[in-house]
Amino acid sequence: MYTHKELTPYVILSGLAAILTIVAAGSGLFVTDFYAVIASPGFRVAAQAQDLISLLAAGLMVWAILQTWRGSTRGALIWAGCLGYLIYGYLLFSMDKVFTTLYPLYVAILGMCLYSLIGILGRL
């Protein structure tokens, strides 16, 4: 199915995406009034909920990467699912009205996750 050598670039990119997701989502959750300048109160609640789920997805993705590295096909599918969710979430943040100081991070997470997902699905 796949070898460690084939997965290495995607493991690295996904790991970096997970770290950047933790930074971006953690900022949205734990920095006071991070979204206050750009959004309505309803949007702030939605953005913080998105950040909370993104944090959970990043943690689950790291676990799935480790399972995949051990040879689990189920882990690869969970990894791909987490990447798909992060692509969806950060596509919204990149294309919508979420122009914060972390906007370049949103675009970087989106690109890394998209490239990793295409590579992983090509190997399954």
Secondary structure, 3 states (H helix, E strand, C coil): CCCHHHHHHHHHHHHHHHHHHHHHHHHHHHCCCCCCCCCCHHHHHHHHHHHHHHHHHHHHHHHHHHHHHCCCHHHHHHHHHHHHHHHHHHHHHHHCCCCCCCHHHHHHHHHHHHHHHHHHHHHC
